[in-house]
Amino acid sequence: MSFAAIVDWTVQNRVAKYQSYPTEAEATAHADKVRARFPRVFVAEDPGGGVGEWLIDPVAKTLSVDIIPPTPPPTNKAMFIKRPSAVPGSDIGRPKHKLPKQGGR
């Protein structure tokens, strides 16, 4: 059985910062060491699974495994809009009218 010092978490109660230890005493020592910078730190038994699946109960100071993975944040779709590019043989990017030659006959 291993333990985790949960140092910080997101508003969705997902782990943002933690440190894993083989014993509760080691995890508690780490929590005590960082408590001045991270006052919410607590020690909990490692529930297994991947850390991305852990849910934090900040009131009970426990960890559990969420069997439903979190929904990824929405992306800015404007970043992925494909714009037309100049294709050989097309008129994209070419002037519609011929420009007069300058300086010469």
N, C-alpha and C positions, 0 to 999 in steps of 0.2 A: 504494500500500500504506500502510495506517495502523497505528498501534500503540495499545495500551491499557495504562495503568498500572492494574493490578488492585490495589486498596487493601484490600478486604475481601470475604469470601464467607461463604455460609451453610454449615451442616453438611451440606447436600445438594450442596455444591460448585457452587453457583450464585452469580453475581456479586451482591454486596450494595452495593459501592461501587467505582466506577472512573472514570477520566477518559481520554477518547480524544484522540490527537494525530496530526498528519500525519507526524511523523518519530519515529524511535526515540530520537534525542537529546533531543527535547522530553519524551517520555514518561519517559525515564530521569531527566531533571532534576526532573520532578515527583515521581517515586518517591523520589529522594534527599531532596527537600524534606520529604516527609511520613513518612519512614521512622522518625523518633523516635516518632511517635504510632501508626503502623501498621507494626510490624516485619515483617509477612508480605508487604508490598508487593512486586510484581514487574512486569516489563514483558513483554508478549507481543504477537505479531502479531495484528491483528484478523482473526478467522476468517470474518467476514461473518455474514449472518443477523442476527437481532435479539438484543439483549443477554440477553433472557429465555431464549434457546435455548443460550446459552454454558454449557459445562461446564468447570470448572477442574480441572487436575491439579496440586495444590499441591506435590507432590514434584518433578515434572518442570518445574513452573512454565510450563505451556502452557495454551492455550485450544483448545477444539474445539466444534463445533456438534452439539448433541444433536438428532437427527431426530425423537425421540419427546418431545413436550413433557412437563414434569413434571406429576404428578397434583396437582390443587389440594388444599389441606389440608381435612380434614373440617370440616363446619360443625356448630354446635350446633343440632340440629334442634328443640330445645325453643323456640328463638327464633321458629320459623316455624309452630308449631302454631296453627291457626286456632281461636279460641274462639267459641262461639255468642254472637251479639249480639241485643239486643232488636229484634225485627222487628215492625212494626205488625201488629196482629191476632193476635199470638201471646201466649202467657202467660209467655214467658221474661222474667224480671226482675220479674214482678208477684207480689204476695203471693197465696198460695193461699186465704186466708180473709179475709173483709172485716173490717176493724178497726172497733171502735165509735167513733162520733164523740165528740169530747171537748168539754166546755164548751158546752153549748147544749141545745136541746130535742131 
